[in-house]
Amino acid sequence: MRRKKYDAPVLLGIERGTKGYMAVWCPYCVDFHLHGQEEGHVVAHCIDPESPFNSTGYYIKKIKYAGKRVILENGK
C-alpha cells in the first residue's frame, strides 16, 4: 500500500550543472539522485528496496551552495 505524498519528507536539492538539475542526497542509497529543476514532490530514484522514500517519494527544497555555506532560497 502506497502512503500519501503529504507523508513525504523534505530533502534539500543542490543545483548542479548549467541546466539547473538538482542533486538530492539519499541517506538510504548513500548517493545523490538527480531530479529536474523544480521544487516540490518527486518520485524517489532509490535502488535500496528498504528505503521508505520508495513508498512516499519526497519533497525537494532548493538550496544554493556557496563555498562552504548552504543558503536556503528566500531565507527559509
Backbone bond lengths (Angstrom), bond angles and torsions (degrees), N, CA, C in turn:
res aa  C-N    CA-C-N  psi(-1)  N-CA   C-N-CA  omega(-1)  CA-C   N-CA-C  phi
1 M - - - 1.439 - - 1.533 109.05 -
2 R 1.324 116.22 129.42 1.462 120.84 179.79 1.518 110.31 -82.37
3 R 1.307 115.84 137.92 1.460 120.38 175.67 1.520 108.95 -82.13
4 K 1.294 116.15 159.79 1.458 120.87 -179.08 1.522 110.59 -74.08
5 K 1.337 115.87 149.00 1.457 119.36 -175.49 1.523 113.47 -65.02
6 Y 1.349 118.28 -21.13 1.470 117.26 177.70 1.520 111.81 -74.01
7 D 1.321 118.40 -5.61 1.464 122.36 171.63 1.529 111.21 -84.67
8 A 1.319 116.75 -5.42 1.457 121.68 -172.59 1.526 111.66 -75.45
9 P 1.337 116.99 143.78 1.461 120.76 177.40 1.528 111.33 -76.27
10 V 1.318 115.45 169.00 1.463 122.18 175.14 1.524 107.72 -105.25
11 L 1.333 116.44 125.57 1.461 121.99 176.11 1.522 108.31 -115.05
12 L 1.321 116.25 151.06 1.455 121.04 -179.40 1.516 110.46 -85.95
13 G 1.333 116.22 133.93 1.458 122.21 179.12 1.518 110.57 -111.81
14 I 1.323 116.67 129.10 1.460 122.62 179.66 1.519 108.25 -103.58
15 E 1.351 117.01 127.07 1.462 120.68 178.06 1.514 110.01 -62.18
16 R 1.342 115.15 135.10 1.465 120.64 -178.66 1.515 109.29 -131.07
17 G 1.304 116.98 141.54 1.454 121.90 173.12 1.523 113.48 70.72
18 T 1.319 115.04 178.18 1.459 121.03 -176.62 1.520 112.85 -78.14
19 K 1.311 118.01 -19.49 1.463 120.74 -179.28 1.520 112.37 -89.97
20 G 1.322 117.78 -3.62 1.452 121.07 174.00 1.511 115.57 80.59
21 Y 1.330 118.06 18.44 1.457 119.07 175.71 1.521 109.20 -60.02
22 M 1.322 115.62 152.54 1.459 119.23 179.67 1.524 110.59 -109.45
23 A 1.323 114.52 135.09 1.460 121.99 176.01 1.523 107.83 -101.51
24 V 1.324 115.80 130.39 1.462 122.42 -179.48 1.524 107.77 -121.59
25 W 1.329 117.01 126.68 1.464 120.69 179.05 1.516 109.57 -76.99
26 C 1.332 116.14 129.10 1.458 121.84 178.13 1.528 108.96 -107.13
27 P 1.333 117.59 116.77 1.458 119.91 -179.79 1.530 112.89 -72.14
28 Y 1.314 117.85 -15.91 1.468 121.03 -179.65 1.521 111.46 -86.40
29 C 1.324 117.09 -40.51 1.466 121.11 178.51 1.530 111.13 -88.39
30 V 1.335 116.64 -13.12 1.462 124.15 -175.76 1.532 109.26 53.05
31 D 1.326 114.60 52.22 1.458 121.72 -177.34 1.529 108.42 -163.02
32 F 1.333 115.73 166.36 1.455 120.73 174.63 1.519 109.97 -87.96
33 H 1.333 116.34 143.39 1.460 122.72 170.28 1.522 106.45 -110.39
34 L 1.328 117.45 138.04 1.458 121.48 178.84 1.515 109.89 -99.32
35 H 1.333 115.04 136.59 1.460 122.27 179.13 1.516 108.71 -132.23
36 G 1.316 116.20 172.94 1.460 122.05 178.76 1.516 112.29 -66.49
37 Q 1.320 115.66 -167.39 1.456 122.02 -171.34 1.520 114.46 -84.23
38 E 1.299 118.51 -15.77 1.459 121.33 -171.54 1.528 113.18 -91.63
39 E 1.330 114.93 147.24 1.453 121.11 170.13 1.526 108.04 -78.04
40 G 1.316 115.92 164.79 1.454 120.40 175.67 1.514 111.86 124.42
41 H 1.319 115.69 -168.88 1.460 121.79 -176.43 1.524 110.52 -77.10
42 V 1.333 116.07 134.90 1.466 122.02 178.24 1.522 109.73 -134.14
43 V 1.308 114.78 159.98 1.463 122.07 173.49 1.524 107.46 -81.47
44 A 1.308 116.87 137.64 1.466 121.46 -179.01 1.522 111.02 -69.57
45 H 1.332 115.68 148.14 1.461 122.69 174.85 1.527 110.67 -105.50
46 C 1.320 117.21 24.99 1.465 121.98 -173.10 1.526 112.49 -67.17
47 I 1.332 114.40 137.21 1.463 120.13 173.87 1.526 111.00 -96.82
48 D 1.330 116.46 -12.51 1.463 121.27 177.47 1.530 108.61 -80.54
49 P 1.330 118.57 113.84 1.466 120.39 -177.78 1.527 113.42 -64.56
50 E 1.326 118.01 -17.57 1.463 121.88 179.55 1.529 112.81 -88.28
51 S 1.318 117.76 -4.94 1.461 120.63 -178.32 1.524 110.80 -65.57
52 P 1.331 118.02 126.91 1.465 120.05 177.22 1.527 112.21 -67.24
53 F 1.339 117.24 -18.08 1.460 120.41 178.30 1.529 111.61 -64.44
54 N 1.327 117.41 -23.87 1.468 120.24 178.87 1.520 111.89 -61.82
55 S 1.319 117.69 -30.11 1.467 119.84 -178.90 1.525 113.13 -96.54
56 T 1.344 117.64 -22.47 1.470 119.63 -177.33 1.514 113.83 -110.40
57 G 1.338 117.01 -22.78 1.451 118.60 -166.65 1.519 107.78 69.60
58 Y 1.338 117.15 -162.53 1.460 120.89 175.65 1.517 109.11 -158.95
59 Y 1.321 114.83 160.95 1.455 121.32 174.96 1.518 107.84 -93.63
60 I 1.332 116.08 142.10 1.455 120.75 176.15 1.523 108.60 -105.51
61 K 1.339 115.56 129.69 1.456 123.04 172.43 1.517 106.80 -111.93
62 K 1.322 116.69 117.56 1.459 122.08 -176.17 1.530 110.88 -72.38
63 I 1.337 115.20 135.18 1.458 121.50 174.95 1.517 108.18 -128.06
64 K 1.318 115.23 163.30 1.458 120.76 173.89 1.516 107.66 -109.77
65 Y 1.310 115.71 138.97 1.456 121.30 178.20 1.517 107.12 -107.25
66 A 1.314 116.95 114.52 1.456 121.87 -178.01 1.524 108.47 -121.20
67 G 1.317 116.07 96.39 1.457 119.75 -177.88 1.505 110.21 64.78
68 K 1.320 116.86 -118.18 1.459 120.84 179.29 1.518 111.75 -99.14
69 R 1.335 117.64 8.17 1.461 120.81 -177.73 1.522 110.10 -109.42
70 V 1.285 115.62 145.16 1.456 122.23 173.23 1.520 106.98 -111.24
71 I 1.333 116.43 125.64 1.459 121.46 -176.99 1.516 108.94 -117.71
72 L 1.321 116.73 120.31 1.457 120.46 176.41 1.519 109.16 -74.16
73 E 1.339 116.87 140.28 1.454 121.76 175.54 1.523 109.50 -59.67
74 N 1.313 117.98 141.33 1.461 124.31 178.23 1.526 112.70 60.32
75 G 1.321 117.86 20.40 1.454 121.11 177.12 1.512 115.29 70.03
76 K 1.332 117.71 12.35 1.468 120.75 -177.98 1.506 110.30 -98.63
